């Protein structure tokens, strides 16, 4: 079964075409948030939260950074490793914007 993510994005496997989820489930996000807040006491003192950091990374910047490719995620269905061709449209769009700003 595809992972049930609460935070993250989706990408398509090049080998079998199946949709895959990259990110965290609700339970994983809780762990992530606790750890983040323990490791970032300074930021927490300034009002930041683990949830905010989690949301920013998994819902906003991870996709632009091709996180599932960097992490060599495996397709849940056929186990193929995510390679460069599995970049999402949003990541490509983001790159085209950056390219146009040069
Ligand atoms: Zn696959």
Backbone and ligand atoms as CSV (ligand in chain L), in Angstrom:
chain,resi,resn,atom,element,x,y,z
A,1,UNK,N,N,0.829,-1.211,0.000
A,1,UNK,CA,C,0.000,0.000,0.000
A,1,UNK,C,C,0.862,1.259,0.000
A,2,UNK,N,N,0.395,2.291,-0.689
A,2,UNK,CA,C,1.120,3.551,-0.655
A,2,UNK,C,C,1.027,4.142,0.758
A,3,UNK,N,N,2.120,4.770,1.158
A,3,UNK,CA,C,2.180,5.382,2.482
A,3,UNK,C,C,1.099,6.461,2.632
A,4,UNK,N,N,0.457,6.492,3.784
A,4,UNK,CA,C,-0.575,7.503,4.076
A,4,UNK,C,C,0.079,8.720,4.700
A,5,UNK,N,N,0.467,9.675,3.887
A,5,UNK,CA,C,1.206,10.812,4.451
A,5,UNK,C,C,0.295,11.952,4.886
A,6,UNK,N,N,0.722,12.602,5.967
A,6,UNK,CA,C,0.029,13.801,6.448
A,6,UNK,C,C,0.772,15.042,5.958
A,7,UNK,N,N,2.080,14.876,5.744
A,7,UNK,CA,C,2.927,15.954,5.234
A,7,UNK,C,C,3.746,15.386,4.085
A,8,UNK,N,N,3.852,16.115,2.994
A,8,UNK,CA,C,4.699,15.641,1.909
A,8,UNK,C,C,4.079,15.862,0.549
A,9,UNK,N,N,4.535,15.066,-0.407
A,9,UNK,CA,C,4.064,15.229,-1.779
A,9,UNK,C,C,4.089,13.878,-2.484
A,10,UNK,N,N,3.623,13.854,-3.718
A,10,UNK,CA,C,3.531,12.598,-4.461
A,10,UNK,C,C,4.380,12.648,-5.729
A,11,UNK,N,N,4.937,11.485,-6.068
A,11,UNK,CA,C,5.727,11.362,-7.302
A,11,UNK,C,C,5.349,10.046,-7.967
A,12,UNK,N,N,5.603,9.972,-9.277
A,12,UNK,CA,C,5.232,8.763,-10.022
A,12,UNK,C,C,6.452,7.930,-10.370
A,13,UNK,N,N,6.356,6.637,-10.106
A,13,UNK,CA,C,7.434,5.695,-10.420
A,13,UNK,C,C,7.607,5.621,-11.931
A,14,UNK,N,N,8.862,5.613,-12.421
A,14,UNK,CA,C,9.124,5.527,-13.857
A,14,UNK,C,C,9.005,4.095,-14.357
A,15,UNK,N,N,9.225,3.131,-13.480
A,15,UNK,CA,C,9.215,1.733,-13.906
A,15,UNK,C,C,7.811,1.168,-14.065
A,16,UNK,N,N,6.948,1.431,-13.087
A,16,UNK,CA,C,5.610,0.847,-13.154
A,16,UNK,C,C,4.509,1.896,-13.253
A,17,UNK,N,N,4.862,3.189,-13.110
A,17,UNK,CA,C,3.883,4.247,-13.247
A,17,UNK,C,C,3.042,4.503,-12.008
A,18,UNK,N,N,3.289,3.751,-10.960
A,18,UNK,CA,C,2.473,3.879,-9.749
A,18,UNK,C,C,2.795,5.180,-9.009
A,19,UNK,N,N,1.762,5.707,-8.359
A,19,UNK,CA,C,1.955,6.902,-7.554
A,19,UNK,C,C,2.586,6.526,-6.212
A,20,UNK,N,N,3.548,7.321,-5.784
A,20,UNK,CA,C,4.227,7.106,-4.508
A,20,UNK,C,C,4.134,8.363,-3.661
A,21,UNK,N,N,4.165,8.187,-2.350
A,21,UNK,CA,C,4.115,9.326,-1.441
A,21,UNK,C,C,5.474,9.504,-0.785
A,22,UNK,N,N,5.924,10.750,-0.710
A,22,UNK,CA,C,7.142,11.051,0.033
A,22,UNK,C,C,6.748,11.942,1.195
A,23,UNK,N,N,7.077,11.538,2.402
A,23,UNK,CA,C,6.747,12.390,3.530
A,23,UNK,C,C,6.515,11.600,4.795
A,24,UNK,N,N,5.767,12.198,5.709
A,24,UNK,CA,C,5.553,11.605,7.023
A,24,UNK,C,C,4.079,11.344,7.291
A,25,UNK,N,N,3.829,10.240,7.986
A,25,UNK,CA,C,2.480,9.979,8.478
A,25,UNK,C,C,2.261,10.885,9.690
A,26,UNK,N,N,1.026,10.924,10.173
A,26,UNK,CA,C,0.702,11.723,11.355
A,26,UNK,C,C,1.606,11.320,12.529
A,27,UNK,N,N,1.775,10.016,12.753
A,27,UNK,CA,C,2.582,9.517,13.877
A,27,UNK,C,C,4.056,9.859,13.703
A,28,UNK,N,N,4.571,9.714,12.481
A,28,UNK,CA,C,5.969,10.063,12.216
A,28,UNK,C,C,6.192,11.562,12.395
A,29,UNK,N,N,5.194,12.349,12.003
A,29,UNK,CA,C,5.312,13.798,12.146
A,29,UNK,C,C,5.383,14.189,13.618
A,30,UNK,N,N,4.615,13.493,14.467
A,30,UNK,CA,C,4.663,13.773,15.901
A,30,UNK,C,C,6.075,13.553,16.442
A,31,UNK,N,N,6.703,12.441,16.032
A,31,UNK,CA,C,8.073,12.146,16.466
A,31,UNK,C,C,9.036,13.208,15.941
A,32,UNK,N,N,8.873,13.532,14.664
A,32,UNK,CA,C,9.734,14.535,14.021
A,32,UNK,C,C,9.638,15.864,14.768
A,33,UNK,N,N,8.397,16.260,15.085
A,33,UNK,CA,C,8.181,17.549,15.745
A,33,UNK,C,C,8.828,17.595,17.121
A,34,UNK,N,N,8.674,16.501,17.883
A,34,UNK,CA,C,9.280,16.440,19.223
A,34,UNK,C,C,10.787,16.546,19.127
A,35,UNK,N,N,11.378,15.762,18.221
A,35,UNK,CA,C,12.833,15.765,18.057
A,35,UNK,C,C,13.322,17.139,17.619
A,36,UNK,N,N,12.598,17.719,16.665
A,36,UNK,CA,C,13.004,19.026,16.148
A,36,UNK,C,C,13.014,20.056,17.275
A,37,UNK,N,N,11.959,20.026,18.109
A,37,UNK,CA,C,11.859,21.011,19.191
A,37,UNK,C,C,12.942,20.802,20.240
A,38,UNK,N,N,13.344,19.529,20.458
A,38,UNK,CA,C,14.443,19.255,21.393
A,38,UNK,C,C,15.767,19.775,20.842
A,39,UNK,N,N,15.943,19.625,19.521
A,39,UNK,CA,C,17.205,20.024,18.885
A,39,UNK,C,C,17.283,21.516,18.577
A,40,UNK,N,N,16.144,22.212,18.651
A,40,UNK,CA,C,16.117,23.618,18.249
A,40,UNK,C,C,15.496,24.503,19.324
A,41,UNK,N,N,16.016,24.374,20.544
A,41,UNK,CA,C,15.473,25.124,21.683
A,41,UNK,C,C,15.467,26.630,21.407
A,42,UNK,N,N,16.499,27.105,20.728
A,42,UNK,CA,C,16.584,28.542,20.421
A,42,UNK,C,C,15.405,28.994,19.574
A,43,UNK,N,N,15.121,28.227,18.526
A,43,UNK,CA,C,14.021,28.576,17.632
A,43,UNK,C,C,12.685,28.474,18.355
A,44,UNK,N,N,12.546,27.470,19.223
A,44,UNK,CA,C,11.305,27.297,19.978
A,44,UNK,C,C,11.082,28.499,20.898
A,45,UNK,N,N,12.170,28.984,21.502
A,45,UNK,CA,C,12.083,30.156,22.383
A,45,UNK,C,C,11.602,31.380,21.609
A,46,UNK,N,N,11.875,31.379,20.303
A,46,UNK,CA,C,11.434,32.507,19.466
A,46,UNK,C,C,10.051,32.269,18.869
A,47,UNK,N,N,9.403,31.185,19.320
A,47,UNK,CA,C,8.025,30.950,18.903
A,47,UNK,C,C,7.850,29.973,17.757
A,48,UNK,N,N,8.942,29.360,17.287
A,48,UNK,CA,C,8.798,28.397,16.192
A,48,UNK,C,C,8.412,27.032,16.753
A,49,UNK,N,N,7.812,26.222,15.908
A,49,UNK,CA,C,7.379,24.900,16.356
A,49,UNK,C,C,7.891,23.816,15.408
A,50,UNK,N,N,7.947,22.612,15.953
A,50,UNK,CA,C,8.331,21.466,15.127
A,50,UNK,C,C,7.352,21.294,13.988
A,51,UNK,N,N,6.087,21.545,14.284
A,51,UNK,CA,C,5.069,21.391,13.246
A,51,UNK,C,C,5.313,22.360,12.092
A,52,UNK,N,N,5.717,23.586,12.444
A,52,UNK,CA,C,6.002,24.578,11.410
A,52,UNK,C,C,7.178,24.150,10.546
A,53,UNK,N,N,8.220,23.609,11.210
A,53,UNK,CA,C,9.415,23.163,10.487
A,53,UNK,C,C,9.067,21.981,9.593
A,54,UNK,N,N,8.274,21.078,10.125
A,54,UNK,CA,C,7.850,19.891,9.389
A,54,UNK,C,C,7.033,20.301,8.169
A,55,UNK,N,N,6.096,21.202,8.365
A,55,UNK,CA,C,5.237,21.677,7.289
A,55,UNK,C,C,6.068,22.351,6.198
A,56,UNK,N,N,7.019,23.193,6.629
A,56,UNK,CA,C,7.853,23.930,5.676
A,56,UNK,C,C,8.692,22.971,4.841
A,57,UNK,N,N,9.336,22.003,5.501
A,57,UNK,CA,C,10.203,21.085,4.759
A,57,UNK,C,C,9.386,20.144,3.874
A,58,UNK,N,N,8.430,19.417,4.466
A,58,UNK,CA,C,7.742,18.377,3.699
A,58,UNK,C,C,6.710,18.907,2.704
A,59,UNK,N,N,6.055,20.024,3.031
A,59,UNK,CA,C,5.012,20.521,2.130
A,59,UNK,C,C,5.492,21.601,1.170
A,60,UNK,N,N,6.622,22.228,1.479
A,60,UNK,CA,C,7.052,23.335,0.622
A,60,UNK,C,C,8.388,23.064,-0.065
A,61,UNK,N,N,9.444,22.847,0.694
A,61,UNK,CA,C,10.773,22.802,0.074
A,61,UNK,C,C,11.255,21.418,-0.358
A,62,UNK,N,N,10.752,20.358,0.245
A,62,UNK,CA,C,11.249,19.008,-0.088
A,62,UNK,C,C,11.071,18.698,-1.569
A,63,UNK,N,N,9.888,19.040,-2.100
A,63,UNK,CA,C,9.603,18.718,-3.504
A,63,UNK,C,C,10.534,19.487,-4.441
A,64,UNK,N,N,10.744,20.769,-4.147
A,64,UNK,CA,C,11.640,21.586,-4.973
A,64,UNK,C,C,13.067,21.054,-4.924
A,65,UNK,N,N,13.407,20.374,-3.831
A,65,UNK,CA,C,14.758,19.840,-3.667
A,65,UNK,C,C,14.869,18.379,-4.092
A,66,UNK,N,N,13.838,17.854,-4.753
A,66,UNK,CA,C,13.848,16.456,-5.208
A,66,UNK,C,C,14.200,15.507,-4.070
A,67,UNK,N,N,13.577,15.713,-2.922
A,67,UNK,CA,C,13.933,14.949,-1.722
A,67,UNK,C,C,13.803,13.437,-1.908
A,68,UNK,N,N,12.788,12.992,-2.650
A,68,UNK,CA,C,12.619,11.539,-2.810
A,68,UNK,C,C,13.740,10.941,-3.659
A,69,UNK,N,N,14.322,11.758,-4.560
A,69,UNK,CA,C,15.439,11.283,-5.382
A,69,UNK,C,C,16.719,11.287,-4.539
A,70,UNK,N,N,16.913,12.382,-3.796
A,70,UNK,CA,C,18.072,12.483,-2.904
A,70,UNK,C,C,18.105,11.325,-1.908
A,71,UNK,N,N,16.930,10.974,-1.397
A,71,UNK,CA,C,16.833,9.906,-0.391
A,71,UNK,C,C,16.799,8.509,-1.009
A,72,UNK,N,N,16.850,8.444,-2.351
A,72,UNK,CA,C,16.785,7.154,-3.059
A,72,UNK,C,C,15.604,6.306,-2.575
A,73,UNK,N,N,14.440,6.936,-2.585
A,73,UNK,CA,C,13.211,6.244,-2.178
A,73,UNK,C,C,12.913,5.090,-3.130
A,74,UNK,N,N,12.338,4.036,-2.573
A,74,UNK,CA,C,11.927,2.893,-3.395
A,74,UNK,C,C,10.428,2.961,-3.639
A,75,UNK,N,N,10.020,2.594,-4.860
A,75,UNK,CA,C,8.602,2.523,-5.186
A,75,UNK,C,C,7.957,1.476,-4.278
A,76,UNK,N,N,6.798,1.805,-3.689
A,76,UNK,CA,C,6.152,0.860,-2.768
A,76,UNK,C,C,5.651,-0.374,-3.505
A,77,UNK,N,N,5.425,-0.227,-4.813
A,77,UNK,CA,C,4.840,-1.342,-5.551
A,77,UNK,C,C,5.885,-2.246,-6.202
A,78,UNK,N,N,6.836,-1.657,-6.963
A,78,UNK,CA,C,7.792,-2.498,-7.706
A,78,UNK,C,C,9.201,-2.412,-7.143
A,79,UNK,N,N,9.405,-1.572,-6.139
A,79,UNK,CA,C,10.691,-1.447,-5.448
A,79,UNK,C,C,11.792,-0.767,-6.268
A,80,UNK,N,N,11.455,-0.194,-7.425
A,80,UNK,CA,C,12.451,0.540,-8.217
A,80,UNK,C,C,12.867,1.795,-7.453
A,81,UNK,N,N,14.143,2.159,-7.570
A,81,UNK,CA,C,14.634,3.346,-6.888
A,81,UNK,C,C,14.248,4.588,-7.699
A,82,UNK,N,N,13.839,5.632,-6.998
A,82,UNK,CA,C,13.479,6.888,-7.667
A,82,UNK,C,C,14.731,7.498,-8.287
A,83,UNK,N,N,14.709,7.737,-9.590
A,83,UNK,CA,C,15.862,8.376,-10.210
A,83,UNK,C,C,15.465,9.731,-10.785
A,84,UNK,N,N,16.401,10.374,-11.455
A,84,UNK,CA,C,16.211,11.761,-11.883
A,84,UNK,C,C,14.948,11.970,-12.720
A,85,UNK,N,N,14.522,10.968,-13.465
A,85,UNK,CA,C,13.334,11.109,-14.306
A,85,UNK,C,C,12.040,11.189,-13.521
A,86,UNK,N,N,12.094,10.959,-12.223
A,86,UNK,CA,C,10.859,11.006,-11.435
A,86,UNK,C,C,10.655,12.368,-10.780
A,87,UNK,N,N,11.377,13.389,-11.252
A,87,UNK,CA,C,11.160,14.746,-10.729
A,87,UNK,C,C,9.706,15.130,-10.969
A,88,UNK,N,N,9.117,15.843,-10.046
A,88,UNK,CA,C,7.718,16.222,-10.202
A,88,UNK,C,C,7.600,17.484,-11.050
A,89,UNK,N,N,6.403,17.727,-11.563
A,89,UNK,CA,C,6.175,18.916,-12.383
A,89,UNK,C,C,6.460,20.183,-11.594
A,90,UNK,N,N,6.128,20.140,-10.303
A,90,UNK,CA,C,6.343,21.339,-9.486
A,90,UNK,C,C,7.834,21.644,-9.370
A,91,UNK,N,N,8.643,20.595,-9.188
A,91,UNK,CA,C,10.093,20.788,-9.080
A,91,UNK,C,C,10.648,21.347,-10.387
A,92,UNK,N,N,10.155,20.824,-11.516
A,92,UNK,CA,C,10.608,21.315,-12.823
A,92,UNK,C,C,10.178,22.752,-13.039
A,93,UNK,N,N,8.932,23.038,-12.621
A,93,UNK,CA,C,8.406,24.401,-12.749
A,93,UNK,C,C,9.251,25.363,-11.929
A,94,UNK,N,N,9.580,24.944,-10.715
A,94,UNK,CA,C,10.377,25.792,-9.832
A,94,UNK,C,C,11.735,26.089,-10.463
A,95,UNK,N,N,12.343,25.051,-11.054
A,95,UNK,CA,C,13.632,25.222,-11.719
A,95,UNK,C,C,13.535,26.201,-12.876
A,96,UNK,N,N,12.428,26.120,-13.636
A,96,UNK,CA,C,12.279,27.005,-14.796
A,96,UNK,C,C,12.160,28.446,-14.333
A,97,UNK,N,N,11.527,28.674,-13.178
A,97,UNK,CA,C,11.411,30.037,-12.624
A,97,UNK,C,C,12.798,30.548,-12.257
A,98,UNK,N,N,13.565,29.698,-11.551
A,98,UNK,CA,C,14.915,30.087,-11.121
A,98,UNK,C,C,15.773,30.383,-12.347
A,99,UNK,N,N,15.616,29.535,-13.374
A,99,UNK,CA,C,16.394,29.693,-14.609
A,99,UNK,C,C,16.086,31.044,-15.254
A,100,UNK,N,N,14.802,31.438,-15.232
A,100,UNK,CA,C,14.399,32.693,-15.850
A,100,UNK,C,C,14.881,33.924,-15.083
A,101,UNK,N,N,15.227,33.729,-13.833
A,101,UNK,CA,C,15.679,34.859,-13.014
A,101,UNK,C,C,17.167,35.144,-13.218
A,102,UNK,N,N,17.878,34.188,-13.839
A,102,UNK,CA,C,19.324,34.355,-14.027
A,102,UNK,C,C,19.624,35.401,-15.087
L,1,ZN,ZN,ZN,7.176,1.256,-9.340
